[in-house]
Amino acid sequence: MVSESRDIVTLSIGRGASALPVIRVLIGGMASRNDLPLDRLDDVILAVESLLAEESEVGSELVLEVCRSDAGFRVCLGGLENQRVKAALLGTGPFRPREGCPLDVRLLVGSLVESFKVIETGPASFAVEMEKQAS
């Protein structure tokens, strides 16, 4: 899909080990097309990998949308279902590791991108929209 001001690419892909390499290629291609430096690309990919680390390999499709934003680069990863990760991302208090969410994804994702927000997409699923500045 192409808009007047920027390219927007949307990918729907099944869960599982084979999804991550395809996601990396898509993000890398769009980063290259939009002159996102390699160190910033690495941050975006690590943020996406962190969100997927605790996701089940069974469930609905993942949906990835990548585009240039006014500040640089925007990635939205949808189809996420791990409610413990969602709670950690929305949390404001100190992180407490627990089964199904052993990492402080809020701290990790927040340190890799300039901003992120959780978006409700269904009764059991959500998306995370992340912004990364180009410079």
Rosetta silent file (secondary structure, phi, psi, omega in degrees, C-alpha in Angstrom):
SEQUENCE: MVSESRDIVTLSIGRGASALPVIRVLIGGMASRNDLPLDRLDDVILAVESLLAEESEVGSELVLEVCRSDAGFRVCLGGLENQRVKAALLGTGPFRPREGCPLDVRLLVGSLVESFKVIETGPASFAVEMEKQAS
SCORE:     score description
SCORE:     0.000 S_00000001
   1 L     0.000  135.242 -178.549    0.000    0.000    0.000 S_00000001
   2 E  -126.013  132.449  175.032    1.432    3.461   -0.927 S_00000001
   3 L  -106.416  172.209 -178.683    0.296    6.850    0.347 S_00000001
   4 L   -63.046  -43.635 -171.806    1.176   10.288   -1.054 S_00000001
   5 L   -90.557  -19.281 -177.234    3.651   11.259    1.656 S_00000001
   6 L  -164.659  156.794  174.136    5.294    7.931    2.480 S_00000001
   7 E   -79.000  138.825  173.504    5.423    4.248    1.720 S_00000001
   8 E  -126.797  125.455  178.868    3.505    2.007    4.090 S_00000001
   9 E  -116.214  131.129  178.493    4.110   -1.727    4.005 S_00000001
  10 E  -120.524  131.511 -179.752    1.817   -4.171    5.795 S_00000001
  11 E  -124.993  127.457  170.016    2.663   -7.841    6.308 S_00000001
  12 E  -107.095  126.586 -175.069    0.356  -10.534    7.691 S_00000001
  13 E  -144.256  144.896  176.631    2.315  -13.619    8.655 S_00000001
  14 L   -66.512  156.458  178.280    1.722  -16.797   10.621 S_00000001
  15 L   -72.313  168.257  174.629    3.346  -17.248   13.986 S_00000001
  16 L   118.994  176.356 -174.923    6.369  -19.408   14.569 S_00000001
  17 L   -61.002  -28.576 -177.423   10.100  -19.476   14.068 S_00000001
  18 L   -77.523  -12.147 -178.621    9.846  -18.703   10.354 S_00000001
  19 H   -73.056  -40.209 -173.584    8.108  -15.344   10.968 S_00000001
  20 H   -61.188  -44.688  177.877   11.043  -13.520   12.547 S_00000001
  21 H   -60.217  -37.360  178.921   13.460  -13.707    9.568 S_00000001
  22 H   -68.208  -41.335  177.473   10.761  -12.335    7.251 S_00000001
  23 H   -61.590  -44.117  178.369    9.967   -9.544    9.709 S_00000001
  24 H   -59.287  -44.192 -179.509   13.688   -8.655    9.934 S_00000001
  25 H   -62.802  -44.983 -179.683   13.964   -8.466    6.125 S_00000001
  26 H   -62.205  -48.389  179.957   10.904   -6.234    5.812 S_00000001
  27 H   -63.051  -42.321  179.270   12.048   -3.837    8.538 S_00000001
  28 H   -62.678  -41.926  178.760   15.585   -3.806    7.114 S_00000001
  29 H   -64.515  -44.025  178.570   14.365   -3.058    3.600 S_00000001
  30 H   -69.092  -35.059  177.190   12.147   -0.211    4.728 S_00000001
  31 H   -64.462  -42.463  178.328   14.905    1.171    6.955 S_00000001
  32 H   -63.483  -44.774 -179.847   17.310    1.155    4.015 S_00000001
  33 H   -61.903  -28.846 -177.285   14.765    2.814    1.742 S_00000001
  34 L  -108.712   17.427  174.384   14.250    5.551    4.334 S_00000001
  35 L    57.933   37.378  174.838   17.939    6.037    5.294 S_00000001
  36 L   -80.417  122.830 -179.179   17.597    4.755    8.849 S_00000001
  37 L   -59.028  153.556 -175.289   21.137    4.218   10.195 S_00000001
  38 H   -57.592  -41.133 -179.228   22.180    0.648   11.029 S_00000001
  39 H   -65.202  -33.998  177.907   22.381    1.218   14.797 S_00000001
  40 H   -74.745  -35.208  174.004   18.819    2.558   14.815 S_00000001
  41 H   -60.605  -46.050  178.899   17.665   -0.375   12.664 S_00000001
  42 H   -57.777  -40.160  178.622   19.183   -2.770   15.209 S_00000001
  43 H   -62.002  -44.434 -179.037   17.224   -1.042   17.993 S_00000001
  44 H   -64.001  -45.425 -179.542   13.920   -1.441   16.122 S_00000001
  45 H   -63.893  -41.555  178.138   14.555   -5.110   15.348 S_00000001
  46 H   -64.428  -37.058  177.244   15.536   -5.833   18.967 S_00000001
  47 H   -62.959  -44.445  178.550   12.353   -4.114   20.188 S_00000001
  48 H   -64.362  -44.854  178.950   10.239   -6.294   17.861 S_00000001
  49 H   -60.683  -37.316  178.640   12.130   -9.436   18.895 S_00000001
  50 H   -64.061  -38.980  178.133   11.549   -8.552   22.560 S_00000001
  51 H   -68.532  -34.158 -178.133    7.802   -8.324   21.974 S_00000001
  52 H   -83.886  -15.321 -172.982    7.760  -11.660   20.160 S_00000001
  53 L   -57.142  -37.666 -176.614    9.989  -13.504   22.661 S_00000001
  54 L  -105.641   10.736  178.097    7.151  -14.550   24.955 S_00000001
  55 L   -79.990  145.130  175.550    4.431  -14.968   22.303 S_00000001
  56 L   -69.599  150.420  176.363    2.974  -18.393   21.672 S_00000001
  57 L   -83.392   -1.376  178.570    3.719  -20.007   18.323 S_00000001
  58 L  -117.297  135.165  178.188    0.016  -20.881   18.085 S_00000001
  59 L   146.801 -164.083 -177.499   -2.659  -18.273   17.560 S_00000001
  60 L   -69.441  166.991  178.971   -3.781  -15.580   15.178 S_00000001
  61 L   -65.703  152.534  170.204   -1.544  -14.089   12.511 S_00000001
  62 E   -87.581  146.760  177.746    0.936  -11.374   13.323 S_00000001
  63 E  -127.512  123.334 -179.594    0.494   -8.104   11.452 S_00000001
  64 E  -116.552  127.997  174.924    3.448   -5.804   10.896 S_00000001
  65 E  -121.783  128.962 -177.935    3.081   -2.303    9.484 S_00000001
  66 E  -128.566  133.999  177.007    6.205   -0.286    8.698 S_00000001
  67 E  -158.480  166.283  173.296    6.381    3.269    7.391 S_00000001
  68 E   -78.889  139.880  176.293    8.280    6.518    7.492 S_00000001
  69 L  -116.765  175.251  178.756    6.968    8.961   10.074 S_00000001
  70 L   -59.648  -37.290 -178.387    7.515   12.678   10.531 S_00000001
  71 L   -86.395  -19.077 -177.515   10.210   11.942   13.119 S_00000001
  72 E   161.587  -83.312 -168.669   11.775    8.991   11.322 S_00000001
  73 E  -145.756  135.156  179.099   10.402    5.468   11.319 S_00000001
  74 E  -125.242  134.878  176.670    7.223    3.826   12.644 S_00000001
  75 E  -128.924  131.865  175.903    6.609    0.131   13.256 S_00000001
  76 E  -123.893  119.361  179.527    3.322   -1.338   14.459 S_00000001
  77 E  -108.965  114.939 -177.901    3.301   -5.014   15.468 S_00000001
  78 E  -114.899  174.157 -177.983   -0.186   -6.462   15.877 S_00000001
  79 E    84.109    9.544  178.959   -1.711   -9.828   16.614 S_00000001
  80 E   -74.001  143.104 -174.640    0.096  -10.017   19.969 S_00000001
  81 L  -129.250   -9.832 -176.994   -1.755  -12.098   22.560 S_00000001
  82 L   -73.956  103.886 -175.572    0.443  -12.411   25.668 S_00000001
  83 H   -68.982  -23.983  176.723   -1.598  -10.494   28.235 S_00000001
  84 H   -70.984  -38.127  175.938    1.265  -10.535   30.755 S_00000001
  85 H   -65.760  -42.912  178.059    3.485   -8.697   28.261 S_00000001
  86 H   -58.919  -45.644  179.378    0.667   -6.242   27.626 S_00000001
  87 H   -62.230  -39.953  178.003    0.281   -5.629   31.368 S_00000001
  88 H   -64.336  -40.523  179.123    4.038   -5.083   31.696 S_00000001
  89 H   -65.862  -34.689 -178.857    3.985   -2.574   28.819 S_00000001
  90 H   -86.782  -12.924 -175.723    1.095   -0.681   30.393 S_00000001
  91 L   -65.026  155.620  177.564    2.478   -0.866   33.933 S_00000001
  92 L  -122.747  -16.903 -179.125    3.750    2.124   35.837 S_00000001
  93 L   -88.750 -175.543  178.360    5.100    0.516   38.986 S_00000001
  94 L   -63.781  144.178 -178.980    8.251   -1.533   39.511 S_00000001
  95 L   -75.533  139.609  174.435    8.534   -4.619   37.330 S_00000001
  96 L  -127.220  112.973  179.938    8.097   -8.044   38.919 S_00000001
  97 L   -59.212  144.808  176.573    9.163  -11.032   36.791 S_00000001
  98 E  -154.241  164.894 -179.278    6.579  -13.778   36.467 S_00000001
  99 L   -58.597  133.417 -178.882    5.901  -16.815   34.315 S_00000001
 100 L    90.056   -7.177  178.475    5.061  -15.775   30.771 S_00000001
 101 E  -159.475   68.275 -175.942    6.818  -12.420   31.162 S_00000001
 102 L   -78.925  -13.854 -178.956   10.294  -12.857   32.664 S_00000001
 103 L  -107.262  151.634  173.591   11.740   -9.673   31.105 S_00000001
 104 L   -82.000   82.347 -176.571   10.854   -6.054   31.777 S_00000001
 105 H   -63.482  -30.435  178.241    9.676   -5.467   28.213 S_00000001
 106 H   -62.146  -47.425  179.339    8.504   -1.957   29.105 S_00000001
 107 H   -66.796  -43.375 -177.903   12.010   -0.923   30.142 S_00000001
 108 H   -66.043  -52.244 -179.949   13.660   -2.757   27.244 S_00000001
 109 H   -63.015  -42.462  179.276   11.345   -1.484   24.489 S_00000001
 110 H   -61.736  -27.976  178.834   11.330    1.998   26.022 S_00000001
 111 H   -83.592  -15.479 -176.445   15.124    2.120   25.899 S_00000001
 112 H   -97.133  -26.711 -178.571   15.236    1.062   22.229 S_00000001
 113 L  -126.002  159.752 -178.862   12.642    3.396   20.687 S_00000001
 114 L   -69.998  -35.810  178.242   11.679    7.013   21.298 S_00000001
 115 E  -154.915  156.273  173.480    8.070    6.141   22.050 S_00000001
 116 E  -150.155  155.511  174.211    5.639    3.237   22.057 S_00000001
 117 E  -145.729  150.116  177.739    1.977    2.702   22.781 S_00000001
 118 E   -93.856  133.371 -179.369   -0.277   -0.295   23.231 S_00000001
 119 E  -121.322  125.736  175.978   -3.329   -0.429   20.980 S_00000001
 120 E   -70.597  127.468  179.526   -6.332   -2.682   21.681 S_00000001
 121 L  -120.029   -8.758  179.991   -7.126   -4.647   18.511 S_00000001
 122 L  -178.416  178.051 -177.722   -9.531   -7.293   19.797 S_00000001
 123 L   -63.195  -29.903 -178.044  -10.789   -9.027   22.912 S_00000001
 124 L  -125.344   10.972 -177.373   -7.622  -11.113   23.265 S_00000001
 125 L  -134.508  160.645 -179.822   -5.124   -9.288   21.064 S_00000001
 126 E  -150.883  169.380  176.744   -3.243   -6.030   20.953 S_00000001
 127 E  -127.872  157.841  173.723   -0.652   -4.156   18.921 S_00000001
 128 E  -123.779  121.620  178.045    2.372   -2.107   19.889 S_00000001
 129 E  -101.445  128.575 -176.082    3.175    0.971   17.828 S_00000001
 130 E  -126.573  143.084  176.626    6.763    2.186   18.090 S_00000001
 131 E  -117.275  136.640  176.164    8.529    5.305   16.779 S_00000001
 132 E  -129.839  126.648  178.204   12.266    5.539   16.114 S_00000001
 133 E   -71.974  145.947 -178.264   13.940    8.787   15.097 S_00000001
 134 L   -74.211  -24.594  178.825   16.076    8.636   11.967 S_00000001
 135 L  -141.843    0.000    0.000   18.919   10.598   13.568 S_00000001
